[in-house]
Amino acid sequence: MNKEIKRMQGCIRMTEFDGFSEIIAKAVLMGQWPVSLIDYPHTLRPREMYKLLTLKRPNHAGRKHYLNKLNKYPWKKI
């Protein structure tokens, strides 16, 4: 799956609820601009897909946000 995601420009996830999808997570960690019906930080909604035409840079803010969030384990004291 990692090899396939690396070849993609982003992803579209049109499910109303399924938890935090691994595809969304990996896409944003790779600096892509995922589109999701669920309002996750640093992703686009379907009504915002037109923004993809003008985005020229990777999603650095999203990558930084999720690296900080996903690397904090609630059971481990830091």
Secondary structure, DSSP 8 states (H G I E B T S, - for coil): -HHHHHT-S--EE--S--SS-HHHHHHHHTT---EESS--TT-B-GGGGGGGGT--S--HHHHHHHHHHHT--TTS--
